[in-house]
Amino acid sequence: MSDTDWLVLVVEDEAPIRRFLKAALGAQRFKLVEATTGTQAIAMAASHNPDIILLDLGLPDIDGLEVIRRIRAWSHTPIIVISARGKDTEKVDGLDAGADDYLAKPFSVEELSARMRVAIRHLTRSRIGKEGPVFQTGDLKVDLARRMVWVAGQEIHLTPIEFKLLAVLVRHSGKVTTQRQLLKEVWGHGSDEQAHYLRNYIHHLRHKLEADPARPVYLSTEPGVGYRLRYKE
Ligand code: CA
């Protein structure tokens, strides 16, 4: 990471939440600029080129999902949805529209800044091409180039589909991946009728990778949304 502060575009129409974010993030290495409408958000995403965007979905003019789609048409800037709606379908729609992650209100400052760091680190790595072929989190090690997996130094044999699924989760590590995204990337289509394939393969992976598959530490379920692979350096 660079020595300069990260520029954060906060898109939120509620003043108390903007004040909360300003106090919380201003104390860390984040500099904030604010937009209160969707139209202003799209304009400021272009004029300020922020490092990350925090976006409330319920805006007074245009829908937050439309804001994501319009920004995604030309920008890879990480977008974290801050949602008061708390509805699973809207989280999924936000992620499928191109958001990187979401947080439901109320959330802690620690949770928010951790998610922001993951999103920024992902972008920095893909920009400078330092995403190495070997991924490690806790005792789990995945060599994407050699297609090998270890848990606590012990090599684990995965079937081709299990490996493909794990590789997608590794590429999105730390971030939630929706069922639709996983089905599309692993099986080539995002039909909801295939959701049971995904559940079965997640079940297989947990049995091979987790010490206690009923209490997974690597592969967590985001209820009604998708899955997240733990990311820790
Ligand atoms: Ca709002």
Boltz pocket constraint, residues with backbone or C-beta under 6 A from the ligand:
constraints:
  - pocket:
      binder: B
      contacts: [[A, 12], [A, 13], [A, 14], [A, 56], [A, 57], [A, 58], [A, 59]]
      max_distance: 6.0
